[in-house]
Amino acid sequence: LMDWTPNVDGLKQLVHLLSQTQVASQEVQSQIYRKLEEFHKIADYNNYLTFIFVKLENSPQNVSTRISAGLLLKNNITQYYEKFEPVVKQFIQQQVISCLGDQTDSIRTTAGAIIAAIIRKGGLGNWPGLLENLVGGLTNTGTDAKFIDGILCSLRMICEDCANEICDKKDDQGREKYESVLNVLLPTLIQYLAHEVPQFRCHALKCLNQFIMFMPMAFKNNFPEFLTRVYALASDPSPRTRTAVCSTFLHLAVRLELIIPNFDQIVPMMLHFTKDEDEEIALEACEFWNAVCEHPAAKDILRPHLPVLVPVLLDGMVYSEDDQFLLQNEQEDDSNVPDQEQDLEPIHYKSSKGNDDDDDDQEEFDDYSEWNLRKCSAAALDYLSEIYHSELLTVLIPLIQQKMQTATKWAVVESIILALGAIAKGCYRSMCQYLPDLMPFLFQQMKHPQVLVRSITCWSISRYSLWITNQEPKQYLEPLLAALCTLMLDRNKSIQQAACTALTHLQESTRVNLIAYIQPIVETFMKAFPLYQKKNRFILYDAIGIFCVATIKQSNEQVKQTFVSAIVPHLIQHWGEYPDDDKAICNLTECFIDIFGSCGPSLQSYAKTVFDRCLRIIDTNLVLFASGYKDSDLILPPLNLLSVMSELFKNSIEELIRSSNLFGLIFRCLKENSRIRQEAFALLGDLCPYCMAHITPVLNVYIPEIISSIAPHPGRSTGNACWALGMIMRYSSSEVILPYSKQIFEAFKFTLGCEHVSREVLENCAISLGWLAHRNAEIVAQELADFFQVWCFGLMDIVESDEKTFAYFGFCKAVKTNPGAIFNQNLRYLFEAIACWDEPPQELAQEFHHLLHEFKKSAPAAEWAEFVGSVHPQISTKLAQLYNI
């Protein structure tokens, strides 16, 4: 392959195309890249790219062409490397190494990126000798400085991706696979930390940082020297190197045990870095405190340093000078400025009946910018509050009080308020004594002329909602509601958002009933409708929804009717403004879910409008799904809303369904992903009590689809599938279920036999198996001994309810059909399953009595007495008292 030569005409064509990528317009560039895509059809296309990158004349005008070829080659390796022919891989490996010594920095960097991409995709084992050759170049005193730079750059990228592979163990004795390489590489890199070339020092430190987590033996043996040299780099003139020093200690904070003996020496250095004028350095240093706080040893080792650490963090929470300059003239009145599409955050629907993860503890300090020193400092203070509670306040509160008295700049005032919000969760109990003095200050800042001060105050004060709602309402709650209602109608969009979110948090975190303040709150909602742009409408819908759940739901029918008449027409109007595939549909539909779940029959007049629109949204987005645009979040809320409507309107929902294609849509949903199936099963089960006349004719297609979500591949939707099948059996007849009994039984038996099945799935399966036994006891009874223990286990912990009652009737029916299956240990499980009931309904208690006494009569008296004596005394005593056995 070293003799491979390109076709001259093809080479010229490709070089010409690559040269144009840097100078052409965007439209022409798009055309060029489409032409370049055609080159993938040429078997040795990547050889051409390699040749251009490595062999093209090294002139200034060719640099951009070579870089373009190298970057294309790297991207091809990333995407298609496993499809490369072995000879092509070998050619690239043989050729690209030489570019590590190129005279141009960007060529060396690109060569390093290509090598790292090959290792990332193919592994170190598929490039024998690479590490040895790179390390050899570092240790050879005759290696050119440019080559050393390229080697270090390449090693840095390789270590970032593959340090874990380099440190992999090769045998049971714990020796590393690349032990001989590490024994040379790591000490050599440590020596380079003192090199006279700044870039070498920085590259070497970044390489070494990647090995801290794995701490191979060669690193452990040289760790004291490593620390000494890193301390020396703390005063390095290069900002990049000082940032890398901060990264070193950030990595070491995860392995805190390595630096605990040196911690008192490290703290002053990291505090100095946290105050650095270079924000990149300061941010990396500040992350160190967050990482330390996550270690179990943090409480003891940080305690002596709190008096110096807390003031630094507090200062770090002030907006930077640059940010202050940019923000000081932020537009006060932007309420008429339409939101940009990129400003609208993604919406993720959370099911009311599923098991979506929900992180209630996730807090945002503001939405102004990406992660920065200000937010990182606030996060560190939050961490400290979780660790030290009242201890932290003895340091922090005097600092805050002093700043409250002396602060003249809005940014300092804002940082005080941010600090008070950041510690609210960790220091809540200890803060209660200070809040009477702090609340007047916070209320005053809700009128501050600076937008960001008013905004952060809404967030901070809402973090103390529980304390506020436990005080005399006139003292804090009423002034807060008045202030929030005023700020919700502010002409600034960020103030609207902050105030609306604070009102939502107030109700969501405390469930306080605001019925006494319904008029001003509803009036504020109504005035906000025409004022808010799209993004803040999302937040308004959330506020209305939680207000319904926390307040309206608890009120009388007259209040509900008044609320519905005032609010729902606006929401219906908004619904008409959004296309079926608009993200806003998700928030608005969730708002309707809360309203329908809270306001009851008052919504009867809107039922058909809402029902029809739900079907249209589902249908539209299922069509989009079929065309490849897959967004479950637009389909789930209308499915859930239809469930809520069915539970609300009960039998009258049938009038809406009668002339609709609802069950056709549900069946289409069962063909989609598990999130959609999960919600569709929930709706199907909710409809069974009222619509079996519409479901029964389509059971021949529905039941196989439901079973496919239960067995043989259980998943996210299995629990709801079991429940829906149980509801179908509950509201059908034995004759209707009989043809499907065998299929259903096999699916339930499979689920009961699965390991690691969730409690929800096990209980739903156990309940539904009870219904199957109720409809066809023989099919369940014939193999009862095989799964009886798990069935008992699935039933026992369910809360006493109608569902559990009916399941136990089926359970008893199966036992009576095949009593021979209940011997020895299974009889013990039967005892436990019956004893779990404290107050069974009378008819069920009679079943239990009859069943137990039948078993007693069938056994010799001595054996029965011996068996009862072997049962746990608590169970035998309870059964003796309730059923006289």
C-alpha positions in Angstrom: 0.0 0.0 0.0 2.9 2.4 0.5 3.0 2.3 -3.4 -0.6 3.3 -3.8 -1.0 6.1 -6.2 -4.1 8.1 -6.9 -5.7 8.7 -10.3 -4.3 12.1 -11.4 -7.6 13.4 -12.8 -9.6 12.2 -9.8 -7.1 13.7 -7.5 -7.3 17.1 -9.2 -11.1 17.0 -9.1 -11.1 16.3 -5.4 -8.4 18.8 -4.6 -10.4 21.5 -6.5 -13.6 20.7 -4.6 -11.9 20.8 -1.3 -10.2 24.1 -2.1 -13.6 25.6 -2.8 -15.1 24.7 0.6 -13.3 27.5 2.3 -14.1 30.3 -0.1 -17.5 29.6 -1.7 -20.9 30.9 -0.5 -23.0 28.7 1.7 -25.2 27.7 -1.2 -22.2 26.6 -3.3 -20.7 24.9 -0.2 -23.8 22.8 0.1 -23.5 21.8 -3.6 -19.8 20.9 -3.0 -20.6 18.7 0.0 -23.3 16.9 -2.0 -20.7 16.2 -4.7 -18.3 15.0 -2.0 -20.9 12.6 -0.7 -20.8 10.9 -4.2 -17.1 10.1 -3.6 -18.2 7.5 -0.9 -19.0 5.3 -3.9 -15.3 5.1 -4.7 -13.6 2.2 -2.8 -10.4 4.1 -2.1 -12.0 7.5 -1.4 -10.4 7.6 2.0 -7.0 6.9 0.5 -7.4 10.0 -1.7 -8.3 12.1 1.4 -5.3 10.6 3.2 -3.0 11.3 0.3 -4.2 15.0 0.0 -3.9 15.5 3.8 -0.4 14.0 3.9 1.2 14.5 0.5 -0.2 17.7 -1.0 2.5 20.4 -1.4 3.0 22.1 2.0 2.3 25.7 0.8 0.2 28.3 2.6 -2.5 28.2 -0.1 -2.8 24.4 0.4 -3.2 24.4 4.2 -7.0 24.9 4.2 -7.4 22.1 1.5 -5.3 19.7 3.5 -7.3 20.5 6.7 -10.6 20.0 4.8 -9.3 16.6 3.6 -8.2 15.7 7.1 -11.5 16.7 8.7 -13.5 14.8 6.1 -11.3 11.7 6.7 -11.8 12.0 10.5 -15.6 12.3 10.0 -15.6 9.3 7.7 -13.6 7.3 10.3 -16.1 8.3 13.0 -19.1 7.3 10.9 -17.9 4.4 8.7 -14.7 3.0 10.1 -16.0 -0.5 10.6 -16.8 -0.6 6.9 -13.3 0.3 5.8 -11.3 -2.4 4.0 -8.3 -3.6 6.1 -5.9 -2.3 3.5 -7.4 1.2 3.7 -7.1 1.2 7.5 -3.5 0.2 7.2 -2.7 2.9 4.6 -4.2 5.6 6.8 -2.2 4.4 9.9 1.0 4.3 7.9 0.6 7.7 6.4 -1.0 10.0 9.0 1.7 9.7 11.7 4.1 11.8 9.7 1.8 14.8 9.9 2.3 15.0 13.7 5.5 16.8 12.9 4.0 19.1 10.3 5.2 22.8 10.4 1.6 24.0 10.6 -0.2 23.8 14.0 -3.6 23.1 12.6 -2.3 20.2 10.5 -0.7 18.6 13.6 -4.0 19.1 15.5 -6.0 17.5 12.7 -3.5 14.6 12.5 -4.0 14.0 16.2 -7.7 14.1 15.8 -7.6 11.5 13.0 -5.4 9.2 15.1 -7.7 9.6 18.1 -10.8 8.8 16.0 -9.1 5.6 14.7 -8.4 4.5 18.3 -11.9 5.5 19.5 -13.5 3.4 16.7 -11.1 0.5 16.4 -9.4 0.3 19.8 -5.7 0.4 20.7 -5.4 -3.3 20.1 -6.0 -2.7 16.3 -3.1 -0.3 16.0 -0.1 -2.3 17.4 2.9 -0.3 18.6 1.1 3.1 18.3 1.5 4.1 22.0 5.1 2.7 22.1 6.0 4.8 19.0 4.4 8.0 20.4 6.1 7.5 23.8 9.4 6.8 22.1 9.1 10.1 20.3 8.7 11.9 23.6 11.7 10.3 25.2 14.0 10.7 22.2 16.1 13.8 22.8 16.5 14.3 19.1 12.8 14.6 18.3 11.9 17.9 16.7 9.8 20.3 18.8 7.0 20.4 16.2 6.8 16.6 16.4 6.7 16.6 20.2 3.9 19.1 20.0 2.0 16.8 17.6 2.6 13.7 19.7 1.4 15.5 22.9 -1.6 16.8 21.1 -2.5 13.3 19.8 -1.8 11.7 23.2 -4.1 14.2 24.8 -7.0 13.3 22.5 -6.3 9.5 22.9 -6.2 9.8 26.7 -9.4 11.8 26.7 -11.2 8.9 24.9 -9.3 5.8 25.9 -7.6 6.3 29.3 -9.8 3.5 30.7 -8.7 1.1 28.0 -5.0 2.0 28.5 -5.5 1.2 32.2 -7.5 -2.0 31.7 -6.2 -5.0 33.7 -4.8 -7.9 31.8 -4.8 -10.6 34.5 -6.1 -11.5 38.0 -3.0 -10.0 39.6 -4.2 -6.5 38.7 -1.4 -5.7 36.2 -2.4 -3.2 33.5 -2.5 -4.3 29.9 -0.2 -1.4 28.9 1.8 -1.5 32.0 5.2 -1.2 30.2 3.9 1.8 28.3 2.5 3.5 31.4 5.7 3.0 33.2 7.5 5.2 30.7 4.6 7.4 29.6 3.4 8.8 32.9 6.8 9.7 34.4 7.8 11.3 31.0 4.6 13.4 31.0 5.3 14.4 34.6 8.7 15.6 33.5 7.1 17.6 30.7 5.1 19.6 33.3 8.4 21.5 33.9 9.2 22.0 30.2 10.1 25.4 28.9 7.5 25.3 26.1 4.1 26.4 27.6 2.1 24.3 25.2 4.0 21.2 26.1 3.2 21.7 29.8 -0.5 22.2 29.1 -0.7 19.1 26.8 1.1 17.0 29.3 -1.1 18.0 32.2 -4.3 17.4 30.2 -3.0 13.9 29.4 -2.2 13.2 33.0 -5.6 14.4 34.2 -7.3 11.6 32.3 -5.5 9.0 34.4 -6.4 10.4 37.8 -9.7 8.5 38.0 -8.0 5.2 37.2 -4.7 5.8 39.1 -2.6 3.1 37.5 0.4 1.8 39.5 2.9 4.0 37.5 0.9 7.1 38.5 0.7 6.0 42.2 4.4 5.6 42.3 5.0 9.1 40.9 2.1 10.8 42.5 4.0 13.0 45.1 6.2 14.3 42.3 3.1 14.9 40.2 1.5 17.0 42.9 4.7 19.0 43.4 4.9 19.9 39.8 1.2 20.8 39.6 1.6 23.2 42.6 4.4 24.9 40.6 2.1 25.3 37.6 -0.4 27.2 39.7 1.6 30.3 38.9 2.1 29.4 35.2 1.8 32.5 32.9 -0.4 30.6 30.5 -4.1 30.8 31.3 -4.7 27.5 29.5 -2.3 25.8 31.8 -3.8 27.3 34.9 -7.2 26.2 33.7 -5.7 22.7 33.4 -4.4 22.9 36.9 -7.9 23.6 38.1 -9.1 20.6 36.1 -6.5 18.5 37.8 -7.9 19.3 41.3 -11.4 18.9 40.0 -10.4 15.3 38.9 -8.7 14.8 42.3 -11.8 16.0 44.1 -13.5 12.8 42.9 -10.6 10.8 44.4 -10.5 13.1 47.4 -8.7 10.5 49.6 -5.6 11.1 47.5 -5.3 14.8 48.5 -6.8 14.9 52.0 -3.3 15.0 53.5 -2.6 18.1 51.3 -6.0 19.6 51.5 -5.1 22.6 53.7 -2.4 23.5 51.1 -4.8 23.1 48.2 -7.6 25.3 49.5 -5.9 28.7 49.4 -4.7 27.9 45.8 -8.2 26.9 44.7 -9.8 30.0 46.4 -7.3 32.2 44.6 -8.3 30.5 41.3 -12.0 30.9 42.1 -11.4 34.6 42.3 -9.4 34.7 39.0 -10.3 37.5 36.6 -10.3 34.9 33.8 -13.8 33.4 34.1 -12.8 30.1 32.5 -10.3 29.6 35.2 -12.6 30.8 37.9 -15.4 28.5 36.7 -13.2 25.4 36.6 -11.9 26.2 40.1 -15.5 26.7 41.4 -16.5 23.3 40.1 -13.9 21.9 42.5 -16.0 22.9 45.5 -19.1 21.2 44.0 -17.1 18.0 43.5 -15.6 18.1 47.0 -19.1 18.6 48.5 -20.2 15.3 46.9 -17.5 13.3 48.8 -18.4 11.7 52.2 -15.4 13.4 53.8 -16.5 16.9 52.7 -18.1 17.9 56.0 -15.0 17.5 58.1 -12.4 18.8 55.8 -14.3 21.8 54.5 -15.5 23.0 57.9 -12.4 25.0 58.9 -12.4 26.8 55.6 -16.0 28.0 55.5 -15.2 31.5 56.8 -13.0 32.1 53.7 -14.9 29.9 51.2 -18.4 31.4 51.7 -17.4 35.0 50.9 -15.6 33.9 47.8 -18.7 32.0 46.6 -20.9 35.0 47.5 -18.7 37.3 45.4 -18.8 34.7 42.5 -22.6 35.0 42.4 -22.4 38.6 41.3 -23.0 39.0 37.5 -19.6 39.6 35.8 -18.8 43.2 34.7 -19.4 42.2 31.0 -22.7 40.7 31.8 -23.7 43.8 33.9 -22.8 46.0 30.9 -24.9 43.9 28.6 -27.8 43.6 31.0 -28.0 47.1 32.5 -30.2 48.4 29.6 -32.3 45.2 29.1 -35.5 46.1 27.5 -38.2 46.8 30.1 -41.1 46.4 27.8 -40.7 43.4 25.5 -44.1 41.9 25.9 -45.0 42.7 22.3 -41.8 41.1 20.9 -42.7 37.6 19.5 -40.7 34.7 20.9 -38.1 33.2 18.7 -38.5 29.5 18.0 -35.1 28.8 19.5 -36.3 30.4 22.7 -39.0 27.8 23.2 -37.7 25.1 25.4 -38.5 21.4 24.5 -41.6 20.1 26.2 -41.5 16.6 27.7 -44.9 15.1 28.7 -45.1 13.3 32.0 -47.7 10.6 32.2 -50.1 10.6 35.1 -50.4 6.8 35.0 -46.9 5.7 33.9 -43.5 5.6 35.6 -41.7 8.5 34.0 -38.8 9.8 36.0 -39.4 13.1 37.6 -36.6 15.1 39.3 -38.4 17.4 41.7 -35.2 18.6 43.1 -33.9 20.1 39.9 -33.6 23.9 40.4 -32.8 26.7 38.0 -31.2 29.8 39.4 -32.4 31.8 36.3 -32.7 31.3 32.5 -30.5 34.1 31.4 -27.4 32.2 30.2 -25.6 28.9 30.0 -23.7 27.5 33.0 -21.3 30.2 34.3 -19.4 31.2 37.5 -22.5 32.8 39.0 -24.6 29.6 38.7 -21.7 27.4 39.7 -21.1 29.5 42.9 -24.8 29.3 43.7 -24.8 25.6 43.2 -21.7 25.3 45.6 -23.6 27.3 48.2 -26.6 25.1 47.7 -24.3 22.0 48.3 -22.9 23.6 51.5 -26.4 24.3 52.8 -27.2 20.6 52.4 -24.1 19.6 54.3 -23.9 22.2 57.1 -27.4 23.6 57.6 -27.4 26.0 60.5 -23.6 25.9 60.7 -23.4 27.6 57.3 -25.8 30.4 58.4 -23.4 31.5 61.2 -21.0 32.5 58.4 -23.4 33.5 55.6 -26.1 35.5 57.3 -23.7 38.2 58.7 -22.3 38.6 55.2 -25.7 38.9 53.7 -26.8 41.4 56.3 -23.8 43.5 55.7 -24.3 43.5 52.0 -28.0 44.4 52.4 -26.9 47.5 54.3 -24.1 48.6 52.0 -24.9 47.3 48.5 -25.5 50.1 45.9 -25.1 48.1 42.7 -28.1 46.1 41.5 -25.9 43.1 40.7 -24.8 42.8 44.3 -28.4 43.1 45.5 -29.3 40.4 43.0 -26.5 38.1 44.2 -27.8 38.4 47.8 -31.3 37.3 46.7 -29.8 34.5 44.7 -27.9 33.3 47.8 -31.0 33.3 49.9 -32.8 31.2 47.3 -29.9 28.8 46.9 -29.8 27.9 50.6 -33.6 27.6 51.0 -33.8 23.9 50.8 -30.7 22.9 52.8 -31.1 25.5 55.5 -34.9 25.8 55.6 -35.5 25.0 59.3 -32.6 27.2 60.5 -33.6 30.0 58.2 -37.1 30.3 59.8 -35.7 32.5 62.6 -34.2 35.0 60.1 -37.1 35.2 57.7 -39.2 37.8 59.6 -36.3 40.2 59.1 -35.5 39.1 55.6 -39.0 39.1 54.1 -39.4 42.9 54.1 -36.2 43.2 52.2 -37.4 40.6 49.6 -40.8 42.2 49.2 -39.1 45.5 48.6 -36.9 44.0 45.9 -40.0 42.9 44.0 -40.4 46.6 43.1 -36.7 47.1 42.2 -36.2 49.0 38.9 -33.8 46.3 37.5 -35.6 43.5 35.7 -33.2 40.8 36.9 -33.6 41.8 40.5 -37.4 41.6 40.4 -37.1 38.3 38.5 -34.7 36.5 40.9 -36.7 37.8 43.9 -39.8 35.9 42.6 -37.8 32.7 42.4 -36.1 33.2 45.8 -39.2 34.1 47.8 -41.1 31.2 46.3 -38.5 28.8 47.8 -39.9 29.8 51.2 -43.5 29.1 50.3 -44.0 26.6 53.0 -43.0 29.1 55.7 -45.1 31.9 54.2 -48.2 29.7 54.1 -47.7 28.8 57.8 -47.8 32.4 58.9 -50.8 34.7 59.3 -52.0 35.2 55.7 -52.3 39.0 56.0 -48.6 39.3 57.0 -46.9 37.5 54.1 -49.2 35.4 51.9 -51.6 38.2 50.9 -48.8 40.7 50.1 -47.0 38.0 48.1 -50.1 37.1 46.1 -50.7 40.8 45.4 -47.1 41.3 44.3 -47.1 38.2 42.1 -50.4 39.1 40.4 -49.0 42.6 39.6 -45.7 41.2 38.3 -47.5 38.5 36.2 -48.8 41.5 34.2 -45.5 43.2 34.0 -44.5 44.4 30.5 -41.3 42.4 30.7 -41.5 38.8 29.6 -38.9 37.5 32.0 -40.8 39.1 34.9 -44.0 37.5 33.7 -42.3 34.2 33.6 -40.7 34.5 37.1 -43.9 35.6 38.8 -46.1 33.0 37.1 -43.6 30.3 38.0 -43.4 31.5 41.6 -47.2 31.3 41.9 -47.1 27.8 40.5 -44.4 26.8 42.9 -46.3 28.3 45.8 -49.3 26.1 45.2 -47.4 23.0 44.0 -45.0 22.9 47.0 -47.6 23.7 49.7 -51.0 22.7 48.1 -52.3 25.8 49.9 -56.0 26.5 49.1 -56.3 30.0 47.7 -60.1 30.0 47.5 -60.2 33.3 49.4 -58.2 35.0 46.6 -59.8 33.3 43.6 -61.1 36.6 42.2 -57.8 38.5 41.8 -56.0 35.4 40.7 -58.5 34.5 38.0 -58.6 38.2 36.9 -54.9 38.0 36.5 -55.0 34.9 34.5 -57.6 36.5 32.2 -55.5 39.7 31.7 -52.4 37.5 31.0 -54.0 35.7 28.1 -53.7 38.5 25.6 -50.5 39.9 27.1 -48.3 36.7 27.0 -46.3 35.5 24.1 -46.0 31.8 23.3 -43.3 30.8 25.8 -45.0 32.4 28.8 -48.3 31.0 27.7 -46.8 27.5 28.5 -46.0 28.7 32.0 -49.5 30.3 32.4 -51.1 27.0 31.4 -49.1 25.3 34.2 -50.2 27.9 36.7 -53.8 27.5 35.8 -53.6 23.7 36.0 -52.0 23.6 39.4 -54.5 26.3 40.6 -57.3 24.0 39.6 -55.8 21.0 41.4 -54.9 22.9 44.6 -57.8 25.3 44.9 -60.7 24.9 42.4 -61.1 21.2 43.0 -61.8 21.8 46.7 -64.5 24.5 46.0 -68.2 24.2 45.5 -70.0 23.8 42.1 -70.8 27.5 41.8 -67.2 28.5 42.1 -66.2 25.8 39.7 -68.8 27.0 37.2 -67.6 30.6 37.6 -64.0 29.6 37.0 -64.9 27.5 34.0 -66.9 30.3 32.4 -64.0 32.8 32.9 -61.0 30.7 31.9 -62.0 27.8 29.5 -63.3 30.0 26.6 -59.8 31.6 26.4 -58.1 28.2 26.5 -60.5 26.8 23.8 -59.6 29.9 21.7 -55.9 29.2 22.2 -56.4 25.6 21.2 -57.9 26.7 18.0 -54.8 28.9 17.2 -52.3 26.0 17.5 -51.8 23.5 14.7 -52.1 19.8 15.7 -48.3 19.3 15.7 -47.4 22.4 17.7 -45.5 21.9 20.9 -47.9 24.2 22.7 -50.6 21.6 22.4 -48.7 19.5 25.0 -48.9 22.2 27.7 -52.4 23.3 26.9 -53.7 19.7 26.9 -52.1 19.1 30.2 -53.8 22.2 31.5 -57.2 20.7 30.3 -56.3 17.5 32.1 -56.1 19.4 35.4 -59.2 21.4 34.6 -61.4 18.4 33.7 -60.0 16.5 36.7 -61.0 19.4 39.0 -64.1 21.0 37.7 -66.4 18.1 37.0 -69.8 18.4 35.3 -69.3 22.2 34.8 -67.4 21.3 31.7 -70.1 19.2 30.0 -70.8 21.9 27.4 -67.2 21.8 26.2 -66.9 18.0 26.2 -67.6 17.5 22.4 -65.2 20.3 21.3 -62.4 19.0 23.5 -63.1 15.3 22.6 -63.1 15.9 18.9 -59.9 18.0 19.0 -58.1 15.3 21.0 -59.0 12.7 18.3 -57.7 15.1 15.6 -54.4 15.7 17.4 -53.8 12.0 17.9 -54.7 11.2 14.3 -52.5 14.0 12.8 -49.5 13.0 14.9 -49.9 9.3 14.2 -49.7 10.2 10.5 -46.6 12.2 11.2 -45.2 9.2 13.1 -45.8 7.0 10.0 -43.8 9.5 7.9 -40.8 9.4 10.2 -41.4 12.5 12.4 -41.7 10.8 15.8 -42.7 12.9 18.8 -44.6 11.0 21.5 -45.1 14.1 23.6 -47.8 15.3 21.2 -49.9 12.1 21.4 -49.7 11.3 25.1 -51.5 14.3 26.6 -54.7 13.9 24.5 -54.8 10.2 25.3 -54.6 11.1 29.0 -57.2 13.8 28.7 -59.6 11.3 27.1 -59.0 9.0 30.1 -59.8 11.9 32.5 -63.0 12.7 30.5 -64.1 9.1 30.5 -63.8 8.9 34.3 -65.6 12.3 34.6 -68.5 11.7 32.3 -68.8 8.0 32.8 -71.7 6.5 30.8 -72.3 9.7 28.9 -68.9 9.4 27.3 -70.5 6.8 25.1 -72.5 9.5 23.3 -69.2 11.1 22.2 -67.6 7.8 21.2 -70.6 6.4 19.3 -69.9 8.3 16.0 -66.2 8.6 16.4 -63.1 6.6 15.3 -61.7 6.5 18.8 -61.1 2.8 19.0 -59.5 2.8 15.6 -57.1 5.5 16.8 -56.3 3.5 20.0 -55.5 0.4 18.0 -53.1 2.5 15.9 -51.5 3.7 19.1 -50.9 0.1 20.2 -48.7 -0.3 17.1 -46.4 2.6 18.2 -43.6 2.9 20.9 -44.0 1.8 24.5 -44.7 5.3 25.8 -47.7 5.7 23.5 -48.9 2.1 24.1 -48.7 2.7 27.9 -51.1 5.7 27.7 -53.3 3.9 25.1 -53.7 0.9 27.4 -54.6 3.2 30.3 -57.3 4.9 28.1 -58.6 1.5 26.9 -59.0 0.3 30.5 -60.7 3.5 31.6 -63.3 3.1 28.8 -64.2 -0.5 29.6 -66.9 0.3 32.3 -68.8 2.5 29.8 -68.1 1.3 26.3 -67.8 -2.5 26.2 -70.5 -2.6 23.5 -68.0 -0.8 21.2 -64.9 -2.8 22.4 -66.3 -6.4 22.3 -66.7 -6.5 18.4 -63.0 -5.6 18.0 -61.5 -7.9 20.7 -60.3 -10.3 18.0 -57.7 -7.8 16.9 -57.2 -6.0 20.2 -56.4 -8.9 22.5 -53.4 -10.3 20.4 -52.0 -6.7 20.3 -52.4 -6.3 24.1 -50.8 -9.7 24.7 -47.8 -8.8 22.6 -47.0 -6.0 25.1 -47.1 -8.6 27.9 -45.3 -11.6 26.5 -42.8 -12.7 25.4 -41.1 -9.3 25.6 -42.4 -7.3 28.7 -41.5 -3.7 28.8 -42.6 -0.2 29.9 -46.2 -0.7 28.8 -46.7 -4.2 30.3 -48.2 -3.0 33.6 -50.9 -1.0 31.8 -51.5 -3.8 29.3 -52.2 -6.3 32.1 -54.5 -3.8 33.7 -56.4 -3.1 30.5 -56.8 -6.8 29.9 -58.1 -7.2 33.4 -60.7 -4.4 32.8 -61.8 -6.0 29.6 -62.4 -9.3 31.4 -64.1 -7.5 34.3 -66.7 -5.9 32.1 -67.2 -8.8 29.7 -68.8 -12.1 30.1 -67.3 -15.6 30.4 -68.6 -16.4 26.9 -66.9 -13.4 25.4 -63.5 -14.2 27.1 -63.6 -17.9 26.5 -62.0 -17.9 23.0 -59.0 -15.9 24.3 -58.6 -17.5 27.7 -55.6 -19.8 26.7 -53.7 -16.9 25.1 -54.3 -14.6 28.1 -53.4 -17.3 30.6 -50.1 -18.1 28.9 -49.2 -14.4 28.8 -49.9 -13.9 32.5 -48.1 -17.1 33.4 -45.1 -15.9 31.5 -45.1 -12.6 33.3 -45.4 -14.2 36.7 -42.4 -16.3 35.9 -40.2 -13.4 34.8 -37.3 -12.4 37.1 -36.9 -8.7 38.0 -40.5 -7.8 37.1 -41.6 -4.5 38.7 -44.0 -4.5 41.6 -46.6 -2.6 39.5 -46.5 -5.2 36.7 -46.7 -8.1 39.2 -49.7 -6.6 41.0 -51.6 -5.7 37.7 -50.9 -9.2 36.4 -52.0 -10.8 39.7 -55.3 -8.8 39.7 -56.0 -9.6 36.0 -55.3 -13.3 36.5 -57.9 -13.2 39.2 -60.4 -11.8 36.7 -59.4 -14.6 34.2 -60.0 -17.2 36.9 -63.4 -15.5 37.6 -64.3 -15.9 34.0 -62.6 -19.3 33.3 -61.3 -21.0 36.5 -60.4 -24.2 34.7 -57.8 -22.6 32.5 -56.1 -21.1 35.5 -56.5 -24.0 37.8 -54.9 -26.7 35.7 -51.3 -25.3 36.3 -52.0 -23.6 39.6 -49.2 -25.3 41.5 -46.5 -23.9 39.1 -47.2 -20.2 39.8 -49.3 -20.1 43.0 -46.5 -18.7 45.2 -45.9 -15.7 42.9 -49.6 -15.1 42.4 -50.1 -14.9 46.2 -47.1 -12.6 46.5 -48.5 -10.3 43.8 -51.9 -10.1 45.5 -50.9 -9.7 49.1 -49.6 -6.2 49.3 -52.3 -4.6 47.1 -54.4 -2.0 49.1 -57.8 -3.4 50.0 -60.2 -2.3 47.2 -62.9 -3.5 44.8 -60.2 -4.6 42.4 -58.5 -6.7 45.0 -61.8 -8.1 46.2 -62.9 -9.3 42.8 -59.4 -10.7 42.1 -59.6 -12.8 45.3 -63.0 -14.2 44.3 -61.3 -15.5 41.1 -58.3 -16.7 43.2 -60.6 -18.7 45.4 -62.5 -20.1 42.4 -59.2 -21.4 41.0 -58.2 -22.9 44.3 -61.6 -24.7 44.7 -61.3 -26.0 41.1 -57.9 -27.6 41.7 -57.4 -28.0 45.5 -54.8 -30.7 44.8 -52.4 -28.0 43.8 -52.4 -26.5 47.3 -50.2 -28.9 49.2 -47.4 -28.4 51.7 -45.7 -25.0 51.0 -48.5 -23.8 48.7 -51.0 -24.2 51.6 -48.7 -21.9 53.7 -48.8 -19.3 50.9 -52.6 -19.6 50.9 -52.7 -18.9 54.6 -50.5 -15.8 54.1 -52.6 -14.6 51.1 -55.8 -14.8 53.2 -54.2 -13.4 56.3 -53.2 -10.2 54.5 -56.8 -9.0 54.7 -57.7 -7.1 57.8 -61.4 -6.4 56.9 -62.5 -8.5 53.9 -66.0 -7.9 52.6 -68.5 -10.3 54.2 -69.0 -12.4 51.0 -65.3 -12.8 50.5 -64.8 -13.6 54.2 -67.3 -16.4 53.8 -65.3 -17.7 50.8 -62.2 -17.7 52.9 -64.0 -19.5 55.7 -65.3 -22.2 53.4 -62.0 -22.7 51.6 -59.9 -23.0 54.8 -62.4 -25.4 56.4 -62.5 -27.6 53.3 -58.7 -28.0 53.5 -59.0 -28.7 57.3 -61.6 -31.4 56.6 -59.5 -33.1 53.9 -56.5 -33.5 56.2 -56.1 -35.9 59.2 -56.5 -33.9 62.4 -52.9 -34.6 63.7 -51.4 -33.5 60.4 -53.6 -30.3 60.3 -52.6 -29.4 63.8 -48.9 -30.0 63.0 -49.2 -27.8 59.9 -51.0 -25.0 61.7 -48.4 -25.1 64.4 -45.6 -24.6 61.8 -47.3 -21.4 60.5 -46.1 -18.1 61.8 -48.0 -17.4 65.1 -49.2 -14.0 63.9 -50.8 -15.6 60.8 -52.3 -18.7 62.6 -53.7 -16.5 65.4 -55.3 -14.1 63.0 -56.9 -16.9 60.9 -58.1 -18.6 64.1 -59.8 -15.4 65.2 -61.4 -14.6 61.9 -62.2 -18.0 60.5 -62.1 -20.4 63.5 -59.4 -22.7 62.2 
